[in-house]
Amino acid sequence: MSLESAALIARRVRIRGVVQGVGFRWHMRQQAQALGLAGWVRNRGDGSVEALICGAPEAVAALLCWAGRGPEAAAVEHLLVEDSDERHVQFVQRPTEF
């Protein structure tokens, strides 16, 4: 493992509030790609949004900060963030999981 890959982190996040039907996944993917992050984002059957964010700690922190606000039409009420060992090479939007 190189020093560069050792410096990367991954976080799994669950976002609750008014976060579906407001373009949250699309906007999050755009933000993640602009920050050079990998991972995925999907709607959950319970009305929340779930994401895995992988990359440099500063970029992950920036996307988590954005996720706490979301796009203009969103109303984020709660963010649950956990460490993860999962890794990805790009950031994708996944279908809803029920």
Backbone torsions as a table, in degrees:
resi	resn	phi	psi	omega
1	MET	NA	132.4	179.7
2	SER	-80.1	162.6	177.0
3	LEU	-61.8	-35.9	-179.7
4	GLU	-61.7	-47.4	-179.2
5	SER	-70.1	-27.7	178.9
6	ALA	-67.1	-26.4	-177.6
7	ALA	-81.4	-8.5	-178.6
8	LEU	-81.0	147.9	178.5
9	ILE	-126.4	164.6	175.9
10	ALA	-136.2	138.4	177.8
11	ARG	-132.6	136.4	172.1
12	ARG	-100.7	133.8	-175.8
13	VAL	-131.4	141.0	173.7
14	ARG	-117.8	127.2	-177.1
15	ILE	-114.6	125.4	-179.1
16	ARG	-118.7	153.9	-179.0
17	GLY	131.6	-149.8	174.2
18	VAL	-88.5	87.8	-173.1
19	VAL	-128.1	-2.0	174.3
20	GLN	-111.9	145.8	-179.1
21	GLY	80.2	12.6	-178.0
22	VAL	-124.0	10.2	-180.0
23	GLY	79.3	19.5	-175.8
24	PHE	-58.8	-49.5	-177.4
25	ARG	-62.0	-45.0	-179.4
26	TRP	-61.0	-47.9	-179.5
27	HIS	-65.7	-39.0	179.5
28	MET	-64.5	-41.5	177.5
29	ARG	-60.9	-41.9	178.5
30	GLN	-62.2	-45.6	179.0
31	GLN	-62.1	-45.2	-178.3
32	ALA	-62.6	-44.4	179.8
33	GLN	-64.4	-39.0	178.2
34	ALA	-64.5	-30.3	179.7
35	LEU	-88.8	-1.7	179.7
36	GLY	75.3	28.3	-177.5
37	LEU	-94.9	160.6	174.6
38	ALA	-117.7	168.1	177.8
39	GLY	134.2	-150.8	-179.1
40	TRP	-157.0	165.1	175.9
41	VAL	-143.3	141.7	178.8
42	ARG	-152.1	154.6	170.0
43	ASN	-76.9	152.1	174.1
44	ARG	-113.4	154.5	-178.6
45	GLY	-62.6	-19.6	-179.8
46	ASP	-87.3	6.0	178.1
47	GLY	95.0	-4.1	178.7
48	SER	-91.1	172.9	172.8
49	VAL	-118.2	138.4	179.3
50	GLU	-121.7	143.3	179.4
51	ALA	-145.9	154.4	168.9
52	LEU	-117.7	127.6	-176.9
53	ILE	-121.8	123.5	-178.0
54	CYS	-126.1	133.7	175.9
55	GLY	159.3	-160.8	179.6
56	ALA	-65.1	141.0	-176.9
57	PRO	-52.6	-40.7	-178.3
58	GLU	-66.4	-40.2	179.9
59	ALA	-70.5	-39.8	176.5
60	VAL	-60.9	-44.7	179.0
61	ALA	-61.3	-39.4	179.8
62	ALA	-64.8	-41.6	179.8
63	LEU	-70.7	-36.1	176.1
64	LEU	-63.6	-38.9	176.5
65	CYS	-62.0	-45.7	177.3
66	TRP	-60.6	-43.4	-178.1
67	ALA	-61.1	-27.6	176.9
68	GLY	-68.9	-16.0	176.6
69	ARG	-110.6	-46.4	-177.1
70	GLY	74.2	-173.2	177.8
71	PRO	-70.1	169.9	-172.9
72	GLU	-52.3	-40.7	-175.9
73	ALA	-81.7	-7.2	-177.9
74	ALA	-81.0	157.8	172.7
75	ALA	-136.0	87.5	-177.3
76	VAL	-73.9	127.9	179.5
77	GLU	-104.9	-30.8	-175.4
78	HIS	-155.2	140.5	176.5
79	LEU	-124.4	123.6	175.3
80	LEU	-111.6	119.3	-176.1
81	VAL	-118.3	131.5	178.3
82	GLU	-132.3	149.2	172.7
83	ASP	-65.1	153.4	178.2
84	SER	-144.2	150.5	174.6
85	ASP	-98.5	-6.1	-178.7
86	GLU	-69.7	143.4	179.8
87	ARG	-132.8	149.6	177.1
88	HIS	-140.1	164.7	-178.5
89	VAL	-107.6	-10.4	176.3
90	GLN	-146.1	171.1	178.8
91	PHE	-108.6	123.9	-175.8
92	VAL	-128.8	157.1	174.7
93	GLN	-98.2	122.6	-179.0
94	ARG	-100.7	161.1	175.8
95	PRO	-68.9	162.9	177.8
96	THR	-59.0	140.3	174.0
97	GLU	-110.7	127.7	179.2
98	PHE	-101.9	NA	NA
